[in-house]
Amino acid sequence: MSHISALQSLLGAAAHLITDPDITVSYSRDQAPFAQSAPPLAVLLARSADQISTTLRYANEHKIPVVTRGAGSGLAGGANSSADSIVISLEKMNQIISIDAENQIARVQAGVINLDLDTKVKDLGLAYLPDPASRDWSTLGGNAATNAGGMCCVKYGVTSSHVRAAQVVLASGEIIELGKATKKSVTTYDLLHLFIGSEGTLGIITELTLNLEIRPQSPATLIATFPSVAKAAAASAQLLRFKPSMLEIVDQTTLKAVEAWHPLGFEIAGSVLIMQLDENLHRCQEALDACKNFDLIDGVFSEDPADTADLIRVRKMAYPALERMGATLLDDVALPITKIAEFVEKVEALSASSGLTIGIFGHAGDGNMHPTIVHEHGDTAAAALAQKVFGEIVAIAQALGGTASGEHGIGSIKSALVADEISPTVMGLQRNIKAVFDPNSILNPGKKFPL
């Protein structure tokens, strides 16, 4: 009996186990353009933790690799499968189990779409605040697995700040509960947050208990232009005292790409800062005055919600504008905010020496930058050069005291770069932790850090 037949027999006829290669290929990769992948042996469209438990128990016994998948919105190859693997898709586990408005928590299955939860609690005056750019289609389980961030994280924190508890299926098939629904819990080691950001390498998150916040009021939005990224970055450090709920930066290369697509009036700007305040709205003028100390070219703000879309449009268009120019390779690094200007300067020099266009935009408030490399479609030499430059950009960030990823995860495309910022002792501890939870290394092997 084949593994697939045996597994189908264990799961029962009602389980949806896909083996058609024309379908399995669509579950084989995420959005990372150069991460390796192959269609898996099978795809389980899981409906319950018990189905996942049965599958993992069999896979662990037979040492079959297992890859967990949410919506496939990742950008690091973290959900990419190999030809000998089984993909467990959580897309059908998409129920909002309960909402407790008084205790401000929601219990959800891992396949719930991020924005769907926020929309569901809106009428209760509550909000689920972590806001990755893919929030309208990324899953909460995937957000937890990568510890996803977003524009509001400068004030409200990344996903880990909002997870109170989780149900996890271990490689052995055992189902465990981690954390508590209470706001505080220090009874045991914090194993819960060991799983947040683990990218499916320690266990499969099937349910989450998430923190909800009182819904912030509509923000005031400010946009300011500067002659250079150095000036904009210096200004952003000063704007943090206003407690922004968003603080974004866009460089000149990206602005030119936006202008070539949809002229918005940024022809002479060297950089743009966009800030939102969802409290202390009256301080926008004070914030704009502070920007004058950094050679502000021009700036406006509005408390009218109708103006917000116009004022943040340039940031929303940043990646699509670069994507119009050719094939893109979107990077993700994080560094001290005081190093943003130096980082951009070094990446601009790298762009000039390599001949590749590299636009930079990102979260100025927390130092999470998204340098985006552009090269010609179909040019294999240029694609290879882009991958090389990708690694050099990460090295620049690491040399400035930064890290290889702030929110996209390590996946497969950056696993070789982890050792450049982690000591051998710490790397050994990481491997020991992996061995405790996954002794046969069946869970997403080759991801997160080098074996």
N, C-alpha and C positions, 0 to 999 in steps of 0.2 A: 504494500500500500504506500502511495506517495505521501509526502508531508501534507500536501494540500488536501488529499482525500481524508487523511487521518484527522487533520484539524477541522475539516467540515463535519466529520462524524462527531467530534467532540463538541462542537458548537451547536450542532443541530441544523435542521433544514431551514429554519427561519433566519439564521444568520446570513448576512449579505457578504459573501466572500467572492471577490472579483478576481478572475484569472485571465480574462480576455486581454491580450497584449495591446489591442487598439485602445483599451480603456486604461489599463494599468500605467501606460506611458504618461498619461495626463496627471498621474499622482506621483511622478518620479522626481520632481524638482520644484524648487521655489523660484524666486525672481532673480537670483544671483546669475549674471550672464555667463560666467566662465567656470562655475562650479561643476565638477564631474557628477554624472548621474547615469542610471540605467533603469529600465522598467523592472519593477520588483516581481518576485514570484507570485505574489497575490496582494490584494488590498482588502482589508477588513473595514467595512463601514460600520463601526462599532455603535451599538445602541445602549450599552450598559457597561458598568465597571466589571460586571461578572464576565461578559464576553471578552473583555480585555484581559482579565485575570486568567481565563482559560487559555487564551492565545499565548500569553507570556509564559505560563507554566510549561506549555508544550515547546515553545521556542527555546526556553532556557534549558530544558532537558536535552534538546537536540542541537543546541548551540546555533540557532538560526538568528541572524541579525534582525532587529526590529526598529523601524523608524516611525516616529509619531508625527502626524501631520494635522494642522488645523486648516487654515484656508490657503496655505501656500504663499502667503504675502511676505515671507521672510526675504532678506537681502544678503544672506551669508552662506547659503547652501546647507543650512541646518536641517532642512526637511528632505534632503536629497537621498534617494534610495540607491541600493546596489542590486545587481542581478540576482543575488542569493538571499535577498531580504524580504520581509513582510512589512508592508506599510499599514499602520493602524490609523485610519482617518477618524477624527472626532467630529466631523461636520454634522452628523446626525444627532449628536448629543448636545442639542442646542436649546434646552429648556431653562427658562428663568424659574428656578424651583420655588423661591419665596423672596418676598421683600418685607423687611421689618423696618417700617418708617420711624418708629419710636427709638429703636436702637441704632438706626442709620446703617443697616447692613443689608446686603443682598446675597443670597445663595444661588449659584448658577452652575450649570454644566459647562464644561470646558469649551464646547463648540459655540457658545453664545457670541454673537458679533458685538464688539465693543460698543458701537454707537446704539445698538438696539437696547442695551441696558440703560444707557444714559437717557434715551428717548422714553423708555418705560417709566423711569422715576421722575421725569420732568414735571408731570402734573402734581406730584407730591411735594414739589418745591425742593427736590433733592437732585444731586448730580453725581455721576461717576466721572471723575475728572481726568484720569490719564488719557492723553489724546494723541496717540501715534498718527502719523499722516495717513496711515491705512485704516483708521478706526472705523470707516464705513464698511469694511469687509474683513478686517483681521479679527481673529477670535481671541476671547479672553484667556483661554488656555495657552494659546501661542504667545500672547502678550506676557503672561507669567513666565513661560518657558525662556523667553529672551530678556525678561525684565525691561519691556519696552518703555520708551519715554514719549516725548512729544513737546509741543510748544509751551504747554502750561507747566511743565516740570520745574521751571525756574522758581515757581512759587509752591506748587503742590506736590512735587516729587514724582518719581517714576513708579511703575507698577508695584514694586515691592512695598512702597509706603502705604499701599491701599489693600494689601492682602492680609486678612486676619487668620484664615484657616484654609486647609486644602485636604481633599481626598486624593490619595496617590496609590497607584498600583505598582508594586515593586517588580523587579525582574523575575523573582520567584513566583509571582502571581498573587502574592499576599496583598490585600487591600488594607491600607493604614490611614489613620486620620492624624493630621498635624495641625498645630496651632489651636487657638480657641476663638470663639466668636466675640469674646470680650476685647476691649481696647487694649488691656494690659494682660500680659501673661509671661512670667519669668520662672515658671515652675521647673522647666527642664531646659536642656540645650535647645537652641533655636534651630531645629532641623527644618522647620517650615521654610525659612529663608535660604537654606542651603539648596532647596529645590527651585526657588525663584531665580531664573537666569541660568539654570543648569542645562537648558536646551535639550531636554529629553534624554540625557545621558545617565541619570540616576533613577528615574521612574517616570511613570506617565500620570500627569495631573488630570484627574477626571472631573473634580468639582472644586469650586472656589467659594469662599465666603469673603466678600469684598466690602470695604468701607465706602459708605456714601457720605457726601458732604451737603450741607445746606447750599442750595444753588446760588452761585454768585450773581450779583446784579450785572446787567449788561455793561460791558467795559467801555471806558473811554480809550480811544486809539490815537496814538501819536506817530507821525512819520517824520524823520529828519534825514537830510542829506549832508554829506561831508566830502571834503576833497580827497580823502584817502581812507583805506581800511584802518590804518593806524589811528587816525583821529576818531573814527567811529568806534573802534574797539575801546579806546581810552574813555570815550564818553559812556559807553555801555557799563563800564565798571562803576562809574559814578551814579548811573541811573538805578542801580540796584537798591539804593537807599529808599526809593519810592515804592518798593515791594511790588514790582511788576508781575502780572500774571502771564506775560509773554514779553520776550525781548529777543528779537531776531536781527540778524545782520546779513547783508547781501553785498558781494564784492563787485568791482567794476566789470569784470569779464561776464558775470551773470547778468548784470544790468544791461550791457550791450546786447546780449542775446535776447533779453526781454524786449528791448527797444526795437530790435530788428523784426520782431514778431508782432508786437502790439505797442506802438509808441505811447509811453506814459509820462514823458517829460523828464527823463533822467539822463539826458544827453551829456550834461557836464558833471554829473555826480561821480565821485570816486567810490562811494559806498553809501548804503542806506541802512538806517536803524528803524525798526518798527517796534513800538512798545504799546502794551495794553495795561491799564489799571482797572481792576474790578473793585477797588476801594480807594478812598482818597482821590476821587476823580478831580476834585478841585485843584490838585497839585500838578496838572498837566502843564500849565503855563510855567510853573516853577521848574519842571523837568526840562521844558524847552529852553528856558533861560540858562539852565546848567549846560546845555549843549553848546551854547555860544562860546564857552570857554575852550571849545575844541574845534574852532573854525567852522562852525555851522554855516552851511550854504543857505539852506531854507528848511522850514519845518512848519507843520500844521498839526492840529489835533481836533478831535470832535468827540462829543459825548452822545451824538445821535447814532443809534444802532444802524440806521440806514446807511451811514457813511462808512461803517467798518469794512464792508466787503471791498469798497474802492480803495481804502487806505492800506489794506493788507494784500491787495491784488498782486503786487510785484513779488511778494514772497511766495504766494501760491503758484505763481507762474515760473518760478526760478528753475525747477527741474524740467518741466515740459519745454521751456525755452531752450535749454541746453540740449535736450533730447532731439529737438528739431534739427540740430546741427550735425548729427551723426549717431553712431553707436555710443552708448554711455556706460560708464563704470562708476557707480555711485559709492563713494567711500564713507566711512563713519569713524571718526576719532574723537576723543575728548581730551581736553587739556586745561590747565589753569587759565582763567579768563584773562589774566595779565599777560599771557603768552600768545593770545590770538593774533595780534598784529605781527609778531615775529614768525609765527607759523605761516600766516598768509604770505609774508615776504619770501620765506624759503620755498613755499610751494610755487609762487610766481616765478622764482628763479628756475625751479625744476621744470615748469611749463616751457620756459624759454629755451632751456638746454635740450629738452626732449622733442620740442616742436609740437607738442600736444596741447590742445586747449584744455585748461583746467579751471572751471568755475567753482567758486566757494560761497556757500551760504550755510546758515545754521543757527543754532541756539546760542546767541551771545551771552545770555544770562547764566548759562551753566557750562560754557566752553565746549559744547558738543557741535563740532563742525562737520559739514558734509561736502568735502571736495569732490567734484564730479569731473571725471576724465572723459573727453570726447575724442573719438577717432572715426575714420571713414568706415562705413559699412562694408563688410566683405574683405577688408584689408587685413590679412592674417598677420603680417609683420607689425602693423600698427596695433593690432589687438594684443600681440605678445608684448610689445613695448608698453602698452597701457597697463598690463598686468604687472610688469616690472616696476613701473612708476607707482602703481597702487601700493606695492610693498614699501617703496621709498617714502611715500607720504606717511605711512604708518610709522616708519622709523623716525621721521622728523618729529612727529607728535610724541613718540616715546622719549626721544632725546630731550624734549622740552618739559619732561615731567608728566606727560600725558599717557594715554592708554589706547590700545588697539581698537576698542569699540566702546561707545557710550550707550548705545541702545539697539543697534542692529544685531548684536551677537557676534560670536566668533565663527560658528558653523564649521565649514570645511575650508573656506577661502582664506581664513586667517589663523588656522590652527598652528601653522609652522612659525607664526610670528609671536606667539604667546611667550615663548622662552626668552625673548628679548627683553621682557619686563618683569619676569618672575624668576626668582632665584631657584637653583636646583633643589634646595631643601623644601621650598614651598611647592615646587612642581611635584616632588615626591609625595608630599602630604596630599596633594590633589589626586594623584594616582591611587594612593591608599584609600581615600574616601570613595573613589570610583569602585575599587575592588570590594569594599564592604557592601555596597548597595547592588553591585552588578558584577559578581565574581567571574562570570563567563563572558563578560564584555559583549553582551548582545544588544545593549541599548545604544542606538545611534553611534556605533563604533567609528572612530576616526574624527569625531566632531569635538568641538570645544577646546581641546588641547591635544598635542601630539602624543601618541601612544608610546 
